[in-house]
């Protein structure tokens, strides 16, 4: 598939608290055919860990 499904962008930056919901969002993107772009960024907002993970569409995958 040359383009992501459902009109999704080729590049996505997923962010959120480091919890199971965030992990599911990344896993769903990978299952669609995205691939990780580098490693995640992690910070602490004073209450919880916040994660950002970039994914890019793998047109050949």
C-alpha positions, 0 to 999 in steps of 0.5 A: 500500500503506497499511502496510509489507510483512512487518510492518515498522514505519512508522519505521526508523532504520538504522545501521551502518558506512559501507560497501556493506552499509549502502548496500544496506540503505538502498537496499532500504528505498527500493525497498520504498517508504520515503523518507528522513527528513532527512539522515544522521547521521555519526560516527567511532568511532575506527576507522571512520565510522558512519552513521545514516539514518532512513526513513519509510513512504511510504503514498502512494508 
